[in-house]
Amino acid sequence: MSQAKKWIIGGIAVVVIGGIGYASFGNHTSENKDDKLVKVGIMSGSKQDTEIWDSVAKTAKSKYGITLKFKQFSDYNQPNKALSEGDIDINAFQHYAFLDASNKSTGNKIISLGDTVISPIRLYSNSYKHVDDFKNGDTISVPNDASNESRALYVLKAAGLIDLKSGLKTATIKDITKNPKSLKIKELAADQTARSLSDVQGAVVNGTYADTAGLDYKKAIFVEPINKDSHQWVNIIAANNKDKDKQTLKDVVKAYQTQTTKDVINKVYNGAELPAWDAKFDK
C-alpha cells in the first residue's frame, strides 16, 4: 500500500472514531438534560394519593421533561431524615406545624416549596346534629398529642364552643379563656377519639382515624374551616433549604399546582381533602 493511501485511510479512521466519540458524548449530554430525575418521598398508603401523584408525574414529564421517582415510607419520622441526608430530593407528607416541630428537634434546615392539600379534621357526635345542641357540662374528646390537641382546640374555637389565648401556635386546654357551656375536654390518644363517641357527646377526629373507624365525614357536625388558624395544617412539598432555588424542584411544584391535579383531588377525595395552594387563609 502506498504511503498516500495509508494517510488517507488513517485520516478517515480518525474522523470516524472522532465522530462516534462526539455522537456518544453528545447523546449522553442530551439525555441528562432531557431526562431530569427528581426523587420524591411520600408515605405508603392510599389509592387516592397514588392516583394524585400518578397524575402529577404525567404533568411533570409532559410539560417539564421531569421524571418523578417515588420512595415510600411507613414511619413519619423517616422522610425528613431521608431528605436531609440526600436520599431524596423533595418530600410530600407533612404540614407546616409538623415541619416546624421536626426542624426544631433535629436541627434540619428544611423549607416549604409550595402547598398541596389540607385534610380538615372534624367534630363528630352521636348525640347531636349541630354544635349549638351541646349542653352545659357535656364532654368532648380530643387527641392528646401536642400538635393534634392544639388543632382540635382551634376547631372547637372556630365552632364557637370555646375561646383561646391569642397569638399561640400550639394551644393546650390550659389556654382556654372562655368556655360558656363548661364543656369537659377529654384528652385521648388520637386513635381512640372515634371509639369514644359512645361515651362522650362529641369527639374531634383526624381524617385517618375517622376512615379507620368507618365514620362518614359528611355526617360531621363541624368541619375545620379554611382560615388563618388552620393554615399551619396545610400539607406541603418540602426541600432542603440549600435547594430552594433549583428550577427543577420548582417545576415539580408547578406540575402539582394545576387544575388537573385539583380535579383529581376532588374526584378521589370528594371533599375529605381539599386543594390548598390557592385557598384564602387570611380570614
C-alpha positions as CSV (number, residue, x, y, z in Angstrom):
1,M,0.0,0.0,0.0
2,S,1.3,3.4,-0.9
3,Q,2.1,6.0,1.7
4,A,-0.6,8.3,0.3
5,K,-3.2,5.6,0.7
6,K,-2.1,4.9,4.3
7,W,-2.5,8.6,5.1
8,I,-6.0,8.7,3.5
9,I,-7.2,5.6,5.3
10,G,-5.7,6.8,8.6
11,G,-7.4,10.1,8.3
12,I,-10.8,8.5,7.6
13,A,-10.3,6.3,10.6
14,V,-9.6,9.3,12.9
15,V,-12.7,11.2,11.6
16,V,-14.9,8.1,12.1
17,I,-13.7,7.4,15.6
18,G,-13.9,11.1,16.5
19,G,-17.4,11.3,15.1
20,I,-18.5,8.2,17.1
21,G,-17.0,9.7,20.2
22,Y,-18.6,13.0,19.7
23,A,-22.0,11.4,19.0
24,S,-21.8,9.3,22.1
25,F,-20.8,12.2,24.3
26,G,-23.4,14.5,22.7
27,N,-26.2,12.0,23.2
28,H,-25.2,11.4,26.8
29,T,-25.3,15.1,27.5
30,S,-28.6,15.5,25.8
31,E,-30.1,12.6,27.7
32,N,-29.0,14.1,31.0
33,K,-30.5,17.4,30.0
34,D,-33.9,16.0,28.9
35,D,-34.3,13.2,31.4
36,K,-34.4,15.2,34.7
37,L,-35.0,12.9,37.6
38,V,-36.5,14.0,40.9
39,K,-36.8,11.6,43.8
40,V,-39.9,12.2,45.9
41,G,-40.5,10.9,49.4
42,I,-44.2,10.1,50.2
43,M,-46.0,7.9,52.7
44,S,-47.0,4.5,51.6
45,G,-50.7,4.1,51.6
46,S,-53.9,5.3,50.0
47,K,-55.0,4.6,46.5
48,Q,-56.2,8.2,46.4
49,D,-52.7,9.6,46.9
50,T,-51.3,7.2,44.4
51,E,-53.8,8.4,41.8
52,I,-52.9,12.1,42.6
53,W,-49.2,11.6,42.2
54,D,-49.6,9.5,39.1
55,S,-51.3,12.5,37.5
56,V,-48.6,14.9,38.8
57,A,-45.9,12.6,37.4
58,K,-47.5,12.7,33.9
59,T,-47.7,16.5,34.0
60,A,-44.1,16.8,35.2
61,K,-42.9,14.6,32.4
62,S,-45.0,16.1,29.6
63,K,-44.6,19.7,30.5
64,Y,-41.2,19.9,32.1
65,G,-39.3,16.8,31.0
66,I,-39.0,15.7,34.6
67,T,-39.2,12.1,35.7
68,L,-40.5,11.5,39.2
69,K,-39.3,8.5,41.2
70,F,-41.1,7.8,44.4
71,K,-39.8,6.4,47.6
72,Q,-42.4,5.3,50.1
73,F,-42.2,5.5,53.9
74,S,-44.3,3.9,56.6
75,D,-42.8,5.9,59.5
76,Y,-43.5,9.7,59.6
77,N,-40.0,10.3,61.1
78,Q,-38.2,9.0,58.1
79,P,-39.0,11.3,55.1
80,N,-37.3,14.3,56.6
81,K,-34.3,12.3,57.7
82,A,-34.0,10.9,54.1
83,L,-34.3,14.4,52.7
84,S,-31.7,15.9,55.0
85,E,-29.3,13.1,54.1
86,G,-29.8,13.5,50.3
87,D,-31.5,10.2,49.7
88,I,-34.5,12.0,48.2
89,D,-34.8,15.5,46.6
90,I,-38.2,16.5,48.0
91,N,-40.9,15.0,50.2
92,A,-44.6,15.5,50.4
93,F,-46.3,14.1,53.5
94,Q,-46.3,16.8,56.2
95,H,-47.9,20.1,57.1
96,Y,-46.3,23.3,58.3
97,A,-46.7,22.5,62.0
98,F,-45.1,19.1,61.6
99,L,-42.2,20.6,59.7
100,D,-41.6,23.3,62.3
101,A,-41.5,20.8,65.1
102,S,-39.3,18.5,63.1
103,N,-36.7,21.2,62.3
104,K,-36.6,22.3,65.9
105,S,-36.0,18.8,67.2
106,T,-33.4,17.7,64.6
107,G,-31.7,20.9,63.5
108,N,-32.6,20.2,59.9
109,K,-33.0,23.2,57.5
110,I,-36.0,22.0,55.5
111,I,-38.3,24.5,53.9
112,S,-41.7,24.5,52.1
113,L,-41.6,24.9,48.3
114,G,-45.3,25.0,47.9
115,D,-48.7,24.0,49.3
116,T,-50.6,20.9,48.3
117,V,-53.7,19.9,50.3
118,I,-55.4,20.3,53.6
119,S,-57.1,17.5,55.3
120,P,-59.7,19.1,57.6
121,I,-60.3,17.4,60.9
122,R,-63.9,17.2,62.0
123,L,-66.1,17.3,65.1
124,Y,-68.4,14.2,65.3
125,S,-71.3,13.4,67.6
126,N,-73.7,10.5,68.1
127,S,-75.8,12.7,70.3
128,Y,-76.3,16.0,68.4
129,K,-76.8,17.2,64.9
130,H,-75.4,20.8,65.4
131,V,-72.8,22.4,67.5
132,D,-75.5,24.6,69.1
133,D,-77.0,21.5,70.6
134,F,-74.3,20.9,73.2
135,K,-75.5,21.2,76.7
136,N,-73.7,22.5,79.9
137,G,-71.2,20.0,81.2
138,D,-71.1,17.9,78.1
139,T,-67.8,16.1,77.2
140,I,-65.8,16.4,74.0
141,S,-62.8,14.2,73.4
142,V,-59.7,15.5,71.6
143,P,-56.3,13.9,70.6
144,N,-53.8,14.2,73.4
145,D,-50.6,14.7,71.4
146,A,-49.5,18.3,71.3
147,S,-49.9,19.0,67.6
148,N,-53.3,17.4,67.2
149,E,-54.7,18.6,70.5
150,S,-53.9,22.2,69.5
151,R,-55.6,21.7,66.2
152,A,-58.7,20.2,67.8
153,L,-58.9,23.1,70.2
154,Y,-58.8,25.5,67.3
155,V,-61.7,23.6,65.7
156,L,-63.7,24.0,68.9
157,K,-62.8,27.7,68.9
158,A,-64.0,28.0,65.3
159,A,-67.2,26.2,66.2
160,G,-67.9,28.9,68.8
161,L,-67.7,26.4,71.7
162,I,-64.5,27.8,73.4
163,D,-62.1,30.7,73.1
164,L,-58.3,30.6,73.3
165,K,-55.5,32.9,74.1
166,S,-54.4,34.9,71.1
167,G,-51.0,34.6,69.4
168,L,-50.5,30.9,70.1
169,K,-49.0,28.4,67.7
170,T,-49.7,25.5,69.9
171,A,-52.6,25.6,72.3
172,T,-53.5,23.4,75.3
173,I,-56.6,23.1,77.4
174,K,-54.8,25.5,79.9
175,D,-55.1,28.2,77.2
176,I,-58.9,28.1,77.1
177,T,-60.1,31.6,78.1
178,K,-63.8,31.1,77.6
179,N,-66.0,28.0,77.9
180,P,-69.6,29.2,78.2
181,K,-71.1,25.7,78.5
182,S,-68.4,24.4,80.9
183,L,-67.6,21.7,78.4
184,K,-65.3,19.0,79.7
185,I,-62.4,18.4,77.3
186,K,-61.2,14.8,77.5
187,E,-57.7,14.1,76.2
188,L,-57.3,10.7,74.5
189,A,-54.8,9.0,72.2
190,A,-55.7,10.2,68.6
191,D,-56.7,6.7,67.6
192,Q,-59.2,6.4,70.5
193,T,-61.2,9.6,69.8
194,A,-63.5,8.0,67.3
195,R,-64.1,5.0,69.6
196,S,-65.0,7.4,72.4
197,L,-68.2,8.6,70.7
198,S,-70.3,6.1,72.5
199,D,-69.2,7.6,75.9
200,V,-69.0,11.3,75.1
201,Q,-71.2,13.9,73.4
202,G,-68.6,14.9,70.8
203,A,-65.2,14.0,69.5
204,V,-62.7,15.7,67.3
205,V,-61.2,13.1,65.0
206,N,-58.4,13.1,62.5
207,G,-59.2,12.0,59.0
208,T,-57.1,8.9,59.1
209,Y,-58.7,7.6,62.2
210,A,-62.2,8.6,61.1
211,D,-61.7,6.4,58.0
212,T,-60.4,3.5,60.1
213,A,-63.4,3.8,62.4
214,G,-65.8,4.0,59.5
215,L,-67.1,7.5,60.3
216,D,-68.8,9.3,57.4
217,Y,-67.1,12.6,57.2
218,K,-70.2,14.1,55.6
219,K,-72.1,13.5,58.9
220,A,-69.6,15.5,60.9
221,I,-71.3,18.4,62.7
222,F,-68.5,20.8,62.2
223,V,-65.5,20.9,59.8
224,E,-62.2,22.7,60.3
225,P,-62.6,26.0,58.4
226,I,-60.1,27.5,56.0
227,N,-58.7,30.4,57.9
228,K,-55.5,31.9,59.4
229,D,-55.6,29.4,62.3
230,S,-55.8,26.4,60.0
231,H,-53.0,27.4,57.6
232,Q,-50.4,25.7,59.7
233,W,-52.1,22.4,58.9
234,V,-51.7,22.7,55.1
235,N,-49.6,19.9,53.6
236,I,-46.6,20.9,51.6
237,I,-43.9,19.9,49.2
238,A,-40.6,20.3,51.1
239,A,-36.9,20.5,50.2
240,N,-33.6,21.3,51.8
241,N,-33.1,25.0,52.2
242,K,-29.9,24.8,50.0
243,D,-32.1,23.5,47.1
244,K,-34.8,26.2,47.4
245,D,-33.8,27.9,44.1
246,K,-33.5,24.8,42.0
247,Q,-35.7,25.3,39.0
248,T,-36.4,21.6,38.5
249,L,-37.8,21.3,42.0
250,K,-39.9,24.5,41.5
251,D,-41.2,22.9,38.3
252,V,-42.4,19.8,40.2
253,V,-44.4,22.2,42.4
254,K,-45.9,23.8,39.3
255,A,-46.8,20.3,38.0
256,Y,-48.7,19.7,41.2
257,Q,-50.4,23.0,41.5
258,T,-52.6,22.6,38.4
259,Q,-56.3,22.4,37.6
260,T,-55.7,18.8,36.5
261,T,-54.4,17.9,40.0
262,K,-57.2,19.8,41.6
263,D,-59.7,17.8,39.6
264,V,-58.1,14.5,40.6
265,I,-58.1,15.5,44.3
266,N,-61.7,16.5,44.2
267,K,-62.6,13.3,42.4
268,V,-60.7,10.8,44.6
269,Y,-61.4,12.5,48.0
270,N,-64.8,14.1,47.3
271,G,-64.3,16.8,49.9
272,A,-62.4,14.8,52.5
273,E,-59.2,16.6,51.4
274,L,-59.1,20.0,49.7
275,P,-56.6,21.6,47.3
276,A,-54.9,24.3,49.4
277,W,-52.4,26.2,47.1
278,D,-55.0,28.8,46.0
279,A,-57.2,28.8,49.1
280,K,-57.7,32.0,51.1
281,F,-56.3,31.6,54.6
282,D,-56.4,35.3,55.6
283,K,-59.8,35.3,57.2
